[in-house]
Amino acid sequence: MGYRLDAKQLLWLLIAAVIIVFDQWTKHLVASTLQYGQRINVLPVFDIIYVHNPGAAFSFLADAGGWQIVFFTAIAAIMSVAMMIWILTLPRTARWLPVALSLIIGGAIGNAIDRIKYGYVEDFILVYWQNAYFPAFNIADSAITVGAIMLLIDAFWLEKRRAAAE
């Protein structure tokens, strides 16, 4: 069973590639400019900070001893391949869903590159309000989050509209 890529499918994969490049570039920029733990205030609710996260979202399993790096890298690889195949099977007229999948693929691969290179993910975006802090994150995390929200919107609202239209 073979898949033939058309221009639109290549566009979706290009979106993932742009996310990967932008994520890696911003991480490199921060890592080469700031020392670990250094923090620069940008706005009253937003700082740039250079930190490492050996775990997953919200530092989940950060102290697990190292196996989590291989685990999260393998999940990223498997899910990225599955989502690429999903993109290839979508109707050529689909737009919302392939963008969502492309964002998740780009983010997953961006963070997997860090895990493979360093054994941790580089984070640098810190959002807070007064003394309430959201855990530091990066461009890849943002792409994954936006893509996941788009998937939820598709599953709960857009899929029903598509089914009703048919």
N, C-alpha and C positions, 0 to 999 in steps of 0.2 A: 504494500500500500504506500504510494508515494504522494507527496504534497508538492504542488507547484506554487511558488510564491508569485503573487502579482504585485503591482506597484502599491496598492493600498495596504496589503499585508506588510510590505517592506516599510511603509510609512509607520505602521504601529511598532515595528521592531526598531525603527530609527528613533522613535520617542523614547523607548527603553534605553537605547544607546546614549542619547543626549542626557538623560537622567544620570546614568553611570558616569559619564565624563564630567558633568557639572558637580556631582557629588564628590568625586575623587579630587577634582580641582579645588573645590572649596575646602576640603579637609587638608589638602596639601598646603594651601594658602594659610590656613589657621595654624597648622603644625609648624610651619616654617617661620611664622611671625611671632607666635606666643610660646611661652614656656608652659609646661604642664601645670594646670591649675590657675594660670594667669587669667584674669577676668577684666574685660573692658566694657564699661557702661555705654550703651548706645542710646537707649530711651529709658524713661522711668520704669518700664515694664519689660525690658529686653536687654540682655547682655550677650557678649561673645565671650565664651570661656572654653579653654582647651582641656578636655577630660577624656579618659578612656573608659570603655564599658565592655568588660569581658563576657557579659551576659546578653540577654535579649532586652526587649522593651522594659523600661522601668528597672533596669539592672536585674531582671529576673534570672536566677541561677548564676549570678556573677561570681559567687564564692563556691562554685561546684567542683573546682579542682582541675578544670581543663577539658574534660570530656564534652562539655557543652559547646565548645568551639567547633568541634567536628560535627556534633549533632545539628547545630544551627546552620552550619555551612551545607551539610547534606540536605537539610530541609529546604534551604534556599535553592539549591541546585535542582532538586526533584520538582519543587513547585514551579520554578521558572520554566523548566522543560514542559511540564504539564500545561502551564498557561500559554506557552508559545504554541503548543499543539491546539489548544482551545481556540486561540486567535485564528489559526489556519482553518478551523472548521466552521467559523462564524460566517453568516451570509455576507456577501461583498458590500451590502448596504449598511451593515452595522457600523456604528460610530462610537457610541457611549461605552459599550462593553469592552471593545478592544483598547480604548484609551485607558480605562480603569486597569485592565490587565497589564498593559504596557508600563504604567506607573509602578505597579507592584513588582513586576519583573525587574525594572531598572533599579528600584530601591533594594530589592533582595540581593541582586548581584553586587550593587555598590557596597553594601555592608558585608557581603561574603568576601569580597576582595580584601577588605580590612582584616577580617578574621584570618584569612589565609596568610596575608603579609605579616600581621603583627600579633595575632592571637587575641585581639580586642577590636572594638569599633571606636573610631574617633568621633566624639560628639563635640559640638561647639555652640549650639543655640540654646540660650537659657531664657525662659519666659517666666515671669513671676508677677505677683501682685502683693505689695507690702511684704509680709513674711511668709506668704504661701508660694512655694516654688514648684514648677512643673519640672520633671527630670530633664536634664540636658539631652538634646537630640541633634540630628543632622538632616541634610537634604534627602538622603535615602529614606530615613524614617518618615519625613514629611510626604514623600512620594507614595510610600506604602500606605500611610494613613489616608491620604486623599483617594488613592485607588480603592482601598477597602470601603471607604464611605460611598464611593461611586458604585461599587459592587452591591452594597446593601440597598442603595436607592434603586438600582436595576432590579434586584430580586424582589423587593417589596412593592414597587410602584410601576416601573417601566415594563417588566415582564407581564404584568396583568394587563397593561394597555396593549401590548403586542398581541397577547392571546385574544383579547376582546376584538381587536381589529381584524383578526383572521377569522 
